[in-house]
Amino acid sequence: MLSFLAFITWNVDPILAKIGPLTLRWYGLLFMSGFVFGTFILSHIYKSERTSPRWVDVITIYMLVGTILGARLGHVLFYDPAYYLTSEHFLEIFKIWEGGLASHGATLGILLACWLFARNNKFDYLWVLDRIVIVVALGGCMIRLGNLMNSEIVGEPTDKPWAFVFVRDADHLKPVTRPLPPGAVQVAAQPVTRVDGSETYRMLPEGTPVAPDSPMAVPRHPTQIYEAAFCIFLLVLLYSMWNRTKDRTPRGLLFGLFVVLLFTQRFLGEFLKENQEVFEDKLPLNMGQILSLPLILVGLWVLLRAGKDPKNPYGYAPRDLSEEEANGTKTIKV
């Protein structure tokens, strides 16, 4: 019934266009689109609760800085500190365009950015988090689609008919076998040795003929699509919950639910993924799963306490819009 899918060979160029010295990548475009579209959603939410949308511009700056710095430092500290924290490679920490961002680090960066925004502008911290996670879900979807365009963070091999064959993912190519497994594609690449001594492959220039002993890309779970779809589910769920209660949303409910669901999915989804770093092969759980567990516990703690503070059940924010401005019905006197 699903045989028409017959595996999907994924060979998309991560570079969208080159304009002079500038290179426009799909990942960067999708990353920024999450912020752009998110501002429209967050402006609607703030306006509906009589909080001026001008605050959205302010928190977006905090979020952008917190997300990028947190994601980069998360990758450096959680996944490859032995490489980056040396005098030889330290300056590479700042080469964000070369890749290396971690979602758990981005989460910590967002939490810190929202705390600074709330403290500096007299917002309740959990009120801010309850609204921001709605658009973070959208951003998460866009980032996972960016990972798809980069052919990175791939899944384990599978024979499911919707599997993707990531021919540009040099890190997970396999030595060729005969006969070729169903859906497998040979790729022009040659074996190389990483700095840590592990073996991988390097893609040869486009147009290089495929040799009989060239490695092969095999069908894999498109885990980027699984996670992107789950983020859309979270977006719809959280927005629907907020839309029913708005300014009477129990303080911490949306944030707690978001963290529990997102990182539970992340923990379980890692069983379908290839490890991102070699050292993870020696761990009982990979780094993504280890980092997800404390966040799940934090989410449960916040969720169990949601709305139970009698002095502050719903959180607070500046109500600096009149009802007419909030409803778009304010008349202009001439």
Phi, psi and omega in degrees: 000320180260012184297340180295339177288311173046040181070145182246116177280115186257109184225041182281134177288124179294343179269120181283316181196156173240124181238098184061231180280353183269141177241121179262117182254149177302319183299313180297320179296315181291322178302310182289329180296330176298320178290318183296307181292328179296327179295327178293316180295314183293325176298318177298318180295312181298315181297322179296335180256019177060033172250131187301132176297347178298336178292337180296320178299322182290310183291332178297321178295314177302315184295318182298313179294314181297320181294312184292311180295317180295317181294319181291312180294328176298317178296316182297313187276326184272328190247332184208050181294328182296332180276310188282328186271052175228157181297331182287325188243004187302319184292343178291345176303326185275356180272068184297329183294345178275359178097168180107072177232140182242129184294327179292324174294321177299321179299313179295322177297320178294318179299317179291318181298317180293325178295317178296317178299314181296316181294318185283340186237012174062043170256155171285133186300311182289332174299315179298313182295321180300327180272324186289330183294338177297314181278337174296325177299318177296316179299321178299320177299313182295321180294319178294325174294326174296320175299322177298315180294334177273356184054048181230166183055057185272166180269177176291158175302144180207161176253014177296142184293342178266011180296152178253141173256105185272088186286346178264000181270088185294331185291340184237024171290157181235151175301141184292145174234155178238134355289161179299137175299156179306129177084348183292147181229127175285146186230141177285100181207159179230149181290142175222164179249129178288171178300324181279002178095352180282157183263142174210195179232156174238128180293137176273160183306146180303136182097351177294130180298147177277121180278161180302330181260013178298147180292170183234149170260133183249158179300137183223160174297129174279073187296336176298320180289321177302313183288325177296318179296321179294324177295323176295320175302315179297319179302311181295316181297309185293319179295320179297318179295315179297319185295336179281329187241334178048244186288358175250023175290125180306131185299120178095350185297307185292319179296311181300316180295317179302311183296316181297311183291315184298312186276342168292316176298318180298316180299312182288321182295335180296337178293342178262358185256155166284145174296145182276332181232152185297322184298337181292338181296338182266358183263148177294327172233151179279174186297322178301321179288318179299318181287336181286328186301310179297327179291324176297317180296318177298316179299317178297319180298314180294319182296319181291336181260002187300124176072009186264000176277109184298335181275343183207067186286337186241359186077179181210156176206159177300125176263078188256021171240139173287164178299324180294319178293319181296323181269358178072026184246011181292131181270148179259122180275135179235000000 
